Each structure stands twice: as structure tokens, then as C-alpha cells.
Amino acid sequence: MKHQSRQRLFFVVAILFGVSAAAWLVFSAIQDNMRYFVSPSEIHAGLAPKDHALRVGGLVVAGSVRRPGENEDLTVRFELTDNKKRVSVVYTGILPDLFREGQGIVAIGKLRPDGVFAAREVLAKHDENYMPQEVQEALDKAEDAADVGRAMRESAGGTL
């Protein structure tokens, strides 16, 4: 094989490798950031996708927040409701300052095999009059609590 042909082959292989690596990186980033929105009723109905990052939205149940003692870690347990069903949530970290019982939140994480939602991030509303748009629209549109997640996906154009 001549030097020029070998150089051309190397160039083509390098281009193909670069394009393949870029495509893999883009696909991985999209896959990692894809989060499905589900309601507590959908989790109880078994409609939450397994092994996927999820967003669970609802209201923090009054009296359900259990914080550790002073010398323990930052693990907090609480329950979320869509006014029909409840799901237990465990979160380790510092909660937002605006987190409190009775307010709307969105928790991002994964559903454990025991049915407890392990949140890695908790997003709280900004003020007393604010509720995330997709949560408010879903609660307004849903005739039944099992429809909250579907209504939220529809109100967001199917992107949740």
C-alpha cells in the first residue's frame, strides 16, 4: 500500500472514530438527562418506569417530615401526595429553604425496589403563590389522581 493510500485510510478511520465518539457522547447525555414525570398514583399503579431517573411531583404530606437528630446525617424522610395516593421519599442532603409541609415540590431520583423513592434532588416552589406550572396544570386537568402524570405530560407537550 502506498504511503498516500495509507494516509487517506488513516484519515477516514479517524473521521469515523470521531463521529462515532461524538454520537455516543450526545446519546449518553440525552439518556442521562431523560427524566419521566410520574405522580404518586402512577407509582402505586405500577406505571413508573423501572431503572430510569424519575421526577415525582406532589404536595408534602403534613406531619410526614422526619428529620434526623443533631448528631446524625442529613437524611430526611417524607411523603408526597397527589391527594389520592402517597409515596414515601428519602433524601440525603440539605433541603431547599422553602421546603415545608403542605407545599408543592418535585423530587428527582429513582424508585427503589421497596417502593420508596430515593431522591437525589428536591425542588421547592418559590413562594406561597407559586406552584410549578406542570404540577398546577396537571392538578387542574386531572379528573382522577391517576391522570395527574398524563395531564402533566400533555400540558408540557409530552416532554416530561
Rosetta blueprint (number, residue, H / E / L):
1 M L
2 K L
3 H H
4 Q H
5 S H
6 R H
7 Q H
8 R H
9 L H
10 F H
11 F H
12 V H
13 V H
14 A H
15 I H
16 L H
17 F H
18 G H
19 V H
20 S H
21 A H
22 A H
23 A H
24 W H
25 L H
26 V H
27 F H
28 S H
29 A H
30 I H
31 Q H
32 D H
33 N H
34 M L
35 R L
36 Y E
37 F E
38 V E
39 S L
40 P H
41 S H
42 E H
43 I H
44 H H
45 A L
46 G L
47 L L
48 A L
49 P L
50 K L
51 D L
52 H L
53 A L
54 L E
55 R E
56 V E
57 G E
58 G E
59 L E
60 V E
61 V L
62 A L
63 G L
64 S L
65 V L
66 R E
67 R L
68 P L
69 G L
70 E L
71 N L
72 E L
73 D L
74 L L
75 T E
76 V E
77 R E
78 F E
79 E E
80 L E
81 T E
82 D L
83 N L
84 K L
85 K L
86 R E
87 V E
88 S E
89 V E
90 V E
91 Y E
92 T E
93 G L
94 I L
95 L L
96 P L
97 D L
98 L L
99 F L
100 R L
101 E L
102 G L
103 Q L
104 G E
105 I E
106 V E
107 A E
108 I E
109 G E
110 K E
111 L E
112 R L
113 P L
114 D L
115 G L
116 V L
117 F E
118 A E
119 A E
120 R E
121 E E
122 V E
123 L E
124 A E
125 K L
126 H L
127 D L
128 E L
129 N L
130 Y L
131 M L
132 P L
133 Q H
134 E H
135 V H
136 Q H
137 E H
138 A H
139 L H
140 D H
141 K H
142 A L
143 E L
144 D L
145 A H
146 A H
147 D H
148 V H
149 G H
150 R H
151 A H
152 M H
153 R H
154 E H
155 S H
156 A L
157 G L
158 G L
159 T L
160 L L
